Amino acid sequence: MSICPLEFRYGSNEMREVFSRENIIRKMLEVELALSKALEEVGIVPRGNYEKLLKCIYEVRPEDVDKYEKVVGHDIVALLTAVREVCGESSNYLHYGATSNDIIDTAWSLLMRDAFKIVKKKLIVNIQILIELTRKFKDLVMVGRTHAQHALPITLGFKLANYVYEFVRSLERINSVEDRVIRGKMSGAVGTMAGWRGKGLEIENAVMSELNLHPHLITTQVVPRDGFAEVVSVLAILASQAERLGIEIRELMRPEILELAEGSAGRVGSSTMPHKTNPVECEKISGLARVLRGLLIPALENIPLWHERDLSNSSAERVLIPHSFILIDEILDTLHDVLKGLKVFPENMERNLRMSRGAIMAESLMLRLTDKGLSRLEAHKLTMELVQRARSKHTSLLEEAINDARVLTYLNIAEINEALDYNKYLGNYRELIDRTLKYAEELVEKVLHEASK
């Protein structure tokens, strides 16, 4: 019986498979095998057991481990007992000199490494879609908004380029956190490697080479939990960035704005209101992002463990690590669907640009007046007066400006018209977009190249 929606509603099969019970156990067995091989290579245990284990160890089933854990109350002892059952005496030296978290923490790294591959792949696809949209709508002028109020004109491409930049920063963060956190641990009960009688570093090197991991430089009985918290934090930041874009689309999808909208062919908006088209995909992103951010608190609270370790982190991590990755997986898939189906309404952007009757060009007029000799403070005061008068009279800023003697003292009609032209007050938007896309594409290419090695 399924209870958690992550089992049947959210997340891809690909990501769920990474954190399946079967795969978690397999990764633990891979670590045990790597240790067995290393122990033979350095001459601590007799040769031959590794090859025998290799032939039988993957016959261990999750239900076998669960059966023994109910009896012994210890996951790794249960795993070793299940191996003993299927492999017999060839498992005599299994786990020699190791502690449980040599296996658990190294297995977590193997799991997270695979999970991050999926996250990066999907994040890059979303970045590439955003880059395409940015180029397509590079020059489509629309209202820029601050405090949810009309501010200055921007372009849709400029707006989207900001999201490209944010998502690329998350890609950088993922690469960075992988380097610090996706590392193995093979150092024994309190981290000193005492059980291997001076050959601990050789064993560590052999195990990490077999698993293609770098080791943590030093640990207690467990790896530092700040790394796990950093992983969840990076994923929570990415989820929050996706939510910000989702909120943007939700806001601009309001019928009174309707500049952007989710694609909704065949979707039912309401069980009782046939006319409704709701931004349900973007709203789902918001909801799941809240859950993912909530997982950061237990991840942070797992950092201060007692002495060389206690067990308070373990139960929390069994929940928060798989859930964090499956949630971000669903968020990225949903964002992909939103971006691929994104609807753009240029005619409504034009309508909304003109809604303020030129008031959004007040800064431009103020600066032109300042250029002509009026003080910046006086120019601000005069322009604000013109805007307020236009609002009260339901006229335009242009009408008020060309009929104001003070303005005409400094600017002629042609200069006023030019100052109030939306298309001539977009600054260096093209250069800003171009440098952002250049940076994004170079980083994406670098990440893809490294992934192909």
N, C-alpha and C positions, 0 to 999 in steps of 0.2 A: 504494500500500500504506500503510495507516494503522499507525502505531507508537504514538503518544502517545494514551492513553485520553481526553484532552480532545477528540480529534478525533471519537470515536465513542461514548464512554460517559458523560462528564461535561459539564455545561454545556448550556444551551439553544441551539437554533438561532439565536435572536435575538442572544445574546451572541457566539456563534461567528462570526456574520456580521459583527459589528463589527470583529473582529480577523482577518477573512479576508484572504488575500493581495490579493484583488481590491479590498477596501475600503481597505486600507492604501495601496495605490497610488492609488486614487481620491482619498483625502484629500490625499496629496502633490500630486496634480495640481490639486486645488482651491486649495491654497496657491500653487502656481506661477501659476495663473490670476489669483488675487487680486493677486499681485505684478505681473504683466503689466499688469493694469488700472490699478494704482496708478502704474506707471512712465509710462503714457500720460497719466494725469491730471495729473501734475506736470511733464510736458513733457520728460522725459529721453529717451524713445524715441518714434519716430513713431507716430501714431495709426493704428488699423486692424488691427494684429496681434492684439489681444485678441479681436476679433470672429471673426477667422479661426481662431484657436486654439480658441475655444469650440465651433466646428463639428467639429473633428477630434480634439481632444486625448484625449477619452474612448474613442477607438478603440484606445488603447494597451492591450495585454494583458500580464498578469503574465509569461507565458512569453517575451514579447519582451524585457522588462526582464531576466529571468533569463539570457537568451541573451547579452545584452551585458555583464552583470555578470561572467559567466565570463571574458570577454575583458579587460575594463578593470579588474575588481576593485574597483569603486566603485559603490555602489547609486544615488546621485543622478546620476552621470555616465551610468550605464546607463539611468536613467529619461529623461534629457534626450536621449540618443541614440535611444531608442525613440520619443520624441515627434517628433524630427527626421525619423524614417523615415516617420511617418504625416502629419505636418503641413508638412514641407518648409520653405521660406523664411519662413513665418509664425512659425517658432520661433527666428528669428535673434536676437532679444533676450530669449529666455526665460532666466530665472535671472540677469539682468543685475544685478551688484553684490551678489548674495546669496551666502551660503555654504550648505553642505549642511544644517547644523543649523537654519538659518532655516526650511527646509522640513520637516525631520524632527521637530524639537521642536514646531513649530506643528501639524504633523499629529498628533503624539502627543496634544496637547491636544484636538484635535477628536475623536479616537478615545476618549479618556478621558471627555470630556464626554458622549458618547453612551452609553458604558458605565456611567457614574455614574447616568444617567437610569434605566437598567434596574435597577441595584442599589437605588436609592432607591424605585422603584416596588415592588419585591419586599420590601424591608425594611418599608415602610409597611404592606403587606398583612399581614405577619407580626405587626407591632405591633398592628394592628387585631384580628387573631384573638386575640392575647394579652389585649387589653383586654376582648373579649367573654368570654373564659374567666375573667378576673379578676372580672368582675361576676357571672358565673354562680355562681362558687364563693367568693364574697366571705366568706361566713359558715360555710363547711365547715371544721370544726375538725380539725386533724391535729397530729401531733407535729412540733415544730421540732427540728432536729438540729444540734449542733456537734461537731466532731471525729468525726462519724459516730455520735455517742451521743445518746440522748434528752436534750433540753434543757428547753424550755418549750413549751406549746401555742401554735400559730399557726393561721392558716387557709390553705387552698390559695390563696384569692384573694390573701392577703398575700404568699405565696411568689411567685406569678406576677407580682404588681405590681412586685416587685423586678426581674424580667426586662424588664418593660415599660420601667422606668426606664433600665436598661442599654442596651437597644436604641435608645431615644430619644436617649441620649447619643451613640451611634454616628451616628445621623441628623444630629445637630448637628455632629459631627466632619466628616462628609462635606461638609456645607454649607460649613463653615469651610475645609476643605482645597481645595475647588473654587475658592473666592475667591482663594486664594493661588497655586494651581498651574495651574489651567486658564486659562492665559494664553499669548499668542502671542509669538514672537520674530522680529523682522525687523531685523537690525542688522549683518549682514556678517561678515567673516572673523574679527575679534577683538572684535566688538561695538561698534565706534566709528562704524559707518555710513559709512565713508570712501568707499566706491564710489559713493555717490549725491551727492557733491559739495555737501554742505550741505542737501540736501533729504531727508535720512534720516527726520527726524521726520514730515514730510508723508507720506512713503511708508508709514512704520509706521502712522500714523493711518488711511490709506486702506485698507491691507491688513486691519487689525484691524476696521475698520468693516464691510468686506465679509464677514469671517468671523464677525462678532459675538463678538469676543474683546477682552479688555483686554490690553495689552502688559505684559511684564515691564519694570520700571523701568530696569534695567541688566543686562547680561549680558556674559560673555566670548564665545567662539565658540559656546558652548552655554548653555542655561539652567541655573541652579544645580540640582544633582542632589539637594539636600536635599528639594526638592519631590516628586520621584519617590519618594524613600524615605518621605516622609510619606504619600503615597498608599498605598503597600504596607503601611505601619504601620497606617493607619486600617482597611484591609481585614483585616489580620491580627487586629486587636483585635476587629472584628466577628465574624470567624470564631471567635475564642476565646470570645466571649460565647455564640455559638450552641453551641459545644462544651460550655460550662458547663451550659446548659440540657439538652443532650443527655445529659450525664453524670448530671444530676439524674434524668432520666426512666429512664436505664439502672439507676441504683441503686435507685430506687423500684419498678422492675419485677422485682426479685429475687422469686422465689416466696415466700420467707419474709417479705417486706414487702408486695409487690404492692398498692401504693396508686395507682400510675400505670402505664400500659403503652402501647406503640405499638399502633396498629391493625394487624392482621395477617391479615385474611381471605384465605384461599387461599395464604398464603405458606408455603413449606417452610422449616422451621427448621434441619433437619439432614439430610444425605444418609443417615444411618444411625440417627438417633434420632427416630422419628416424633412423640414427645411434645414436642419442643423448639419453643418460640416465642422467637426471639432478637431483641434490640433492634438489628437490623442497620442501620436507618436512622440511629439516633443514633450508632452505631459508625462509620458512614461519615462523619458529620460530624466526629467526632474525628480520623479518619485524614486527611481532606482539610485540616482546620485545621492539623494538624502540617506538612503540605507547605507550606501558605500561610505559616505563621510562618517556615519555613525560607527562603522567598524574601526575607524582610526582610534577611537578612545580606548577600547581594550588593547589594541596594538601598542599604544603608548604606555598603558598601565602594565604591560608585560615586561617593560624594560627593567624596572627596579626589582630584580629577583634577590632572594636572600643568599648571602655568602657566595659559594661557588655554584649554586643554583637551588631552586625549589621547583615544584611541579605546577605552580599556579598558572604558568603560561600555556601549558600543554593543551588543556581542554579548550581554551579560548582559540588557540591557533588552528585546531582542527575545524573550527567553524569559520574563522575570519579569513584565513588564507584562500581556501577554495572559493568561498563566497565572494571575496573581493575580485578575484579574477573572472569568475562567471558573471558577476554583475557588470564589470567593465566590458566584457565580451558582448553582452546583450546591448549595452549602451552604444557601443561602436557599430554593431549590426543595425541597430535602429537608426542611428545617425546616418549611416550609409543609405538606408531606404529614404530617409527624409531628403537628403541632398540630391539623390538621383531623381526624385519626383518633385523637386522644388518648383513651385510656380512663381513666376515674376510678372508683375502688372505695371509696366512702364507708364500707362495712361493714368493710373492712380498716383504714381510718384509725381507725375507732372501736376496733377490736380492738387496734391498736398503741398507741393512747392509753392503754389500760388495762393494757398489758403490764407497765409498771413498778409497778403497784399503787399509783399515786398519787405515786411518787417524783418525777415531773417537776414536782410542785406544791410541792416543798420550799422554794423561794425564797419563795413566797407565804406559807407558814406561818412561815418565819423572819421576814419583814417584819411579819407580824401580831404576833408575839411582841415584836418591837422596838417596835412602836407602843404596846404595853401596858406598856412599862417595862423589859423585859429588854435588856441591852446588845446591840448588833449582833453583837459578837464572840461573846458567850455564846449568843445565839439561833442563830448559825451552828453552833456546836459542838453544841448540843442537837439541832438538826434533823438534822445529819449523823449523830449517834448513833442517832436514831430510824430514819433510812433504812437504816443498816447493820444494825440489829436486825431490821427488817422483811425485809431481804434474807436474812439468815441463818435466820430463822424461817419464811420464805415467807408472811409476812402482808402487810398493806397499811400504808401510812403512816398512814392514818386509824385503823386498829386500834391501832397503837402510840401515836399521839398521844392518843387518848381514854382510854388506860389508863396514861398517864404523869402522875404527880402534879405534876411540875414544869410541864408544859404547862397543866394544869387550874388552876394557880395564876394564870395570866394569861388563859386563854381558856376559854369554856364550849363545850359540845358543838356548839351551833348555829354559833358562830364558827369552830370547827375545820372543820366541814362546809363552810361558805362559803369558807374559805381554801383548801380542796382541790377546789373546783369548777372544772373546766377552762374552762367557758364564762364564768366571771367573772374570768379572769386573761388577758385578751387585750389589755389596754391600750387604746391609741388606734388600733388597727388599721384601723378604718373610716375615720377621718379621714386616716390616712397613705395608705391606698389611694385615697381620693377626690382628695386633692391631687396624687398621682402621675398618676392618669388624666386629671385636668383639664390638667395640664401637658403630658402626652403628646398629648392630643387637640388642644390649641391649637397645638402645634408641627407636628403632622401636617397640620392644616388650613392653616397658614401655608405649609408646603412645597408642598402641593398647589396652593394658590392661586398661588404664584410659578411653579410649573411650567406652569400654564394660561395664563400671560401670553404 
